[in-house]
Amino acid sequence: SVGPGSVMSAGHDECNDTLVTHGTLQAVLSAIHVVKSGVDGVLGNRFANGFCCVRPPGHHVGRDGRTEDAPTQGFCFFNNVAIAAKY
């Protein structure tokens, strides 16, 4: 189960680096909000381009957990780039 102090291993027992705490969900949702705001700014011509430096970053997350070539889940929960592209 996922809860405070648990480990997100995405089905990979050797991938025990990504802990979940009481603030994890809020941090993840805040990062997603920042990324979506960046997309809105670029598409709304308020920004010429965008770069979002957010934590958790999300770049180690694939469709079924961690990406195939990633040695760990790298403290990522949702792939922010994929969310921005879908958004």
Secondary structure, DSSP 4 states (H G I P E B T S, - for coil): ---TTEEE-TT-TT---EEE-TTHHHHHHHHHHHHHHHHHHHHTTS-SS-----SS--TTEETTEE-TT-SS-TT-SS-HHHHHHH-
